[in-house]
Amino acid sequence: MSATAFANVYYKRATATPKACWVCYKPTTTVLATANTTDFIYACDTHLTDPTFASQIGESGDAFGPGGANKLGLSAEEIAKVKEEWEERQRLKKEKARAKEKDKDGVNAGDVGEKKDEGKGKDKDVHKDSASSSSTTPKSPSPPLTAKPTPTHQRYSLHRDFFAMRLAEHRRRRQTKQLQELAPRLPGAPRSAIS
């Protein structure tokens, strides 16, 4: 076994039933747990903001920071493809907005009949383009949606004194368990009289 049973990295999670805070004994549904749930501590949000109890570990591990796309498992081609589709949709929106402005200007200018016919033809073409792009767009956003549901919990590091207390408690529990396993195997005290 290593010198430390677990690392000083705790993840903030919510529970259904409130229990007493480890420090102030107020009921809380917030729990700090290690990755493999070797250790967990119920702590109220007040103590999580207290720097003498725990400090939040930087958010460099989230998927939206620099290099986060690599952590989501996206390749450069997939990113370029999604970016290109997004630019295409933005371009179509701008064209549609311009066409609507021209229609409004045409109505105000008095060329109502001709502009409406031209506008309808353009709207149909734009509508067909947007329909074809919308039929392809539901396919492209699907992969990011499947990667998104994995929740990222806030990470905390306990103050060194509190972490030392947690380690001491686990060490005591482990020693108590070992003693209970060892006690039945030890020989009993002699019962005969000394002669």
Secondary structure by P-SEA (a helix, b strand, c coil): ccccccccbbbbbccccccccccccccccbbbbccccccccccccccccccccccccccccccccccccccccccaaaaaaaaaaaaaaaaaaaaaaaaaaaaaaaaaacaaaaaaaaaaaaaaaaaaaaaaaaaaaaaaaaaaaaaccccccbbbbccaaaaaaaaaaaaaaaaaaaaaaaccccccccccccc
